[in-house]
Each structure stands twice: as structure tokens, then as C-alpha cells.
Amino acid sequence: MIFPDEAAALRAAIEAEISEPEPTTALPVVTACGSRIGLIERATAQRLLADKRFAADFTLTETAFILFPRSSESQLEENFARVARPLHDAGYFVQWRNELLDVCELAGGRCLARAERGLFRFFGMLTRSVYAVGVRRDGRVFISLRSRTKQVDPGLWDALAAGMISSGESPETALAREIAEEAGLTTGYTLQGAWSELQVRRRVPEGWMAEDAYILLAVVGDGVHPVNADGEVEEIRCVDREALFEMVKRRLTPVDTAFVFLETVLKD
């Protein structure tokens, strides 16, 4: 049984984890034209400035970390492409995804450029993601065991499908792609209701996570059995709400996914 008071307390605790205030030790990341696109720790910024390989690409002031100060904003994408691999190879960020995401202003959302996905949490830039919370008609919920070889949240139980919105994609297109890749389904399910949204702002090992997530329920037909297609999921199970709540309590799900579950299938 899920007790409302216990669920409310758990929800509040997890919400606090995914809604951190910006650290006082961090600085806004801005373009040469003053558009704010991210957040970086001052110590990381200072380390970059001290690295002769990148000293000409960045400027540090008392109030901001400026990217490519000698270039126009129209050259932002070219400059990101130029420094991405050297920054990765120098160990400033670990994940190389070979995937382009949109670089957007934090205020207003204007898309300024595209950049390698691995750069985004290093520079604290905004990402957008989708979640398909898979359910059966009887109320049971699908959970997917993340591969133990994944660099982020290995071996935790995630939603049926979730992932980033790539450059130029709509949430609808991204969700269909993720369901096909992670659950092996192109038919046999029905998307239900309207999009719900979640903002995540928190520190992560790579730097700062600023993510806007878009969430839909996916009702999977009774005779349909999801099977992972991209190798990123080891197992897919279907559990009842009480079992899922216990897993969230025991922190067996990524913290962001835990909040998604609490706001959808575990919300009375």
C-alpha cells in the first residue's frame, strides 16, 4: 500500500534534489554577444583559462565565463565543433556521444547553434528530453534496467523509454524514436493524455544539469511485449504500483525518473 503522507514526503525530498539553486561558486556561461547559455564552476573556468590549449577560446570576468570572445555569435557552432574533441581528449568531459543538440538561450529559448551532446553538462547548457512512462491497462508499470556499462546511472531501473531531443527534433519525433530504440516498439501502444513537463536543475559529476523534460503515458497493448533494440537496456519488467514505489524509496531508479514516476503513475 502507498501511504499518501509517505509519498508526499518522498516527493518533496526528491524534488529538492532535482531543483537545486545555482551554486554560489558558479558563473553564468555567455556568448561573446552576451547571450546566457549555461553555468560553470569558477574553479573549472580557471582551469580552462590556465590551459594554454584553450586560453584563447575563453575569457573569465568577475561575473561571467565568456565563450569564444573574439568571434561573432554566427560562428558559435563552428567554434563548438572545433573545441569539442580536444576538450574531450584533454579529459574535461568524459562522454562523447557523436550527437548534436541545440544550444539555446536560457531566457527566451532562442536556438543559437548546435553542439556535441557531451559538452552540455560540462558547460551547464540546457538540454531537452522525453519520457515514455509505459503502463498496462491494468495499471502495472514498465521499468527498464539500464545497462551496467552506461556511464550515467548504470544498473538502475528507468522508465520504459527516455532520451534526449536531438537537434531539430520535436518531442513527438524524439519520443517515437526512443520507444523504438529502447522498447523495440513502433506499434502496439497508445500515447495517452497531454504532455507534462519537468524542469531539472542540479549538480552532476559532469558539471551542471539543466534539463526540460516532456512526459507522456504510453499504454502498451496486452499482447505486446517490449524488447530493447539498442543494447542500452538489459531487461524490461512490468511491476505493480506498490512494487514500483518501494523501488523509488530504495533509490533503485535515477533521481529524475523517480520524480517522473511520482508525478505520473504514483500520483493519487
N, C-alpha and C positions, 0 to 999 in steps of 0.2 A: 504494500500500500504506500502511496505517496502522500505524505502529510503536508498540507499547504504551508504551514509555518516553516517546516524544514526546507521545502522547495524555495520559499521566498528568501530564506537566509542564504541558501546556496547560490541562488541567482544574484543576490546582492554582492556576495564575495567574488564571484566570477566576473560580474560587471566591473567591479573595482580593478580587477587585474587587466581587463582589456580596454579600460578607459583611463589610462594614466595621464596626469598632467605632463606637459612638456618639461623635461628636466632643466633645472636652472643652470646646469653645466653645458647645455647645448646651445647652438646658434642656428638661426634660420639659414637655409641654403637658398641663394638667389642667383638669378642670371645677371649678366652684365647690364641689362636694361632695368633691373630691379624687380623682376617677377619672382615671387617666392614660390619655390617648388619642393622644398624639403627641410630636413633638420639633421644636424650632425653634431656629435660631441666635440667640444672645443679641443680636447686632447687629440682626437683623431685628425681634426683640421690642422693642428700644429704639426703633427707627424707628417702629414702630406706636404706642408709647406717646407719642412726640413729635408724632404726627399728631393734631390736635385733632378730626378727624372720627371717630376710633376710640378716643381715650384713655379714654372711659368704659366701653368694652367689654372691656378687658383690664387685668390687673394683673401687674406683674413683681416677683418677690421674688428673693432670692439663690439659691433652689433650684428655682423653678418659674415658668412662664408660665401665668397663670390666665385662662381664658376666661369672660366674662360673670359677673364675681364678684358682681354684685347680683341674679342670677337663680337660680332653682331649676333642678335638673337636668331637670325636666319641661319647661322652656322652652328646652332646648338646640336642638332642631330649629327652633323659631321664630326663635331668635337667629341661627343659621347662615343661615337664609333671608333674614333682614333685612340681614346684613352682606356676604353673598356677592357680590352685584353691585357694591356700592360698592367693595369691596376689589379686584375685578377692574378696574373702571373707573379706579381710582386707580393701577393698574399693579403691585399687589403679586403678582398671579399672572396668567399670560397666557392659559391655555386656559380657555375657557368651553364646557362640554360639554352643558349642559342635561340632565344625567343625575344621578339621585340614587344615592348609595352609602350603605351602612350605616356609621355611626360606632360603633366598638366599643372597649371597654376593651382595653388591650394585655395585661393579665393577666386571664384568665378568659373573654375574648371576649364579654362581655355587650353586646348592642346597645343603645345609648343614644338614638340619633336617626338621622336621615337628613340628608345634606348634598350640595350640588353637588360633582360629581366634581373640578372644578378646584381646590377648596380642599384636597384631601387631601395632596398633596405639599408644599404651602405650609406646612401645619400638621404635616406628618410623620405623618399619620394612616394607620392600617392599611387597605390595600386587599386584595381577593382577586381572583384572575384564573384563567383556564383556558387551556390549550394543547391543541390537537389536532395531534399530530405525524402527518402524513399519509404513508402508505407504500403502495407497490405490493406485491403478493405476492412479486415477485422481489427485494425488498429496497431498491429505489430509493426516494428520499425526495422529497416535495413541498416546494418552497420558494416563498415568495410575496414579490414585490418590493413593499415598502411605497411608497406614493405619495410622490413627491418634494415634495409640498405639505404633508405631515404635519409637525406641529411637533416630534414626538418621533421620532428615528431615521429621518428621511426617506431613501429610496433604499437602505435596507438589506434584506437577504433574511431573511424571518421564517419561522415555521412555517406550515403550511397555514392554520390559523386560531388566533387568540388574542385575548383581550379580557377586560375587567373583568366581574366578577359584580355585577350591579346590585342595588339594594336589594330584598330579598325573594326573590331568585332562588336556586335551588340550583345547584351546579356542573353537574349534568346538564342543566338547562334552559339555563344560560348557554352551555355547550359546543355544544348543538344550535343555538342562535341564532347563535353566531359562525360555525359551519360553514356555515349557510345564508347569512349575510351575506357572508362573506369568500371562500367557495369555491363558493357557489351550489348547495350540495347539501342536499337533505332526505332523499334515499335514495341507495343505491348505495355505501354504506360501512358498515363494521362496526367498532364500538369494541371494542378488544381489551385484555384484562388488567384489572388493578386500578389505581385512581388512584395515581400517585406524587405526592409533594409537594416543593415547593421554597420555601425562605424567602429573600427578597432584602431586604437591609438596606444601603443605600448612599446617598451624596450624589448628588444630581441638580441640574441648573440651577434647578429649581423649588423645591428645598429638600432634603427627606429622603424617600427612598422606602422604605417598609416594606410589603412585599407578600408574601402567601402565595399561591403558585401551585399549581394542581391540573392534572395532566398525564395524558393518555390517548393511546394509539396509535389511529389511525383507518386501517384497511385499506380502500383505495379499489379498487372493482372494476375489472377490466382494461379494460372498455369504457366506463368513466366518466371524464369529463374535467372537472375543476373549473374554474369560471369565476367571477371575482369579481362580486358583485352590488351592493356598496355604494360603489364608487368609491375605496376606500381601498387597493386593491392594483392595481398596473399590469400585472403579469404573474405567471403561475404556471408553474413549471417542475418537472420531475422529474429528479433527478440521482442518480448512484450515491454510495455512502458515501465513496469516496475523494475525489470532487469536492467533496462537502459538507465534509469535513474540511479541505480546502485553503481553502475559503471561510471557515470558522471561524478558521483560522490567520491569514488575511489580514484578519480583523476586518470581514468583509463582512456579518455578522449582528449584531443587537443583542446586547449582552453577556449579558443574561438568557436570550435564546433560544439563544445559543451553549452555555450550560451545560445547557439543556434537551436540546439535540441530543447533547451529550457524555454525558449521563446516560441517554439512551434509545437512539437508533439508532446512535450511535457508540461505545457501550459494549460491550466484548467480555466 
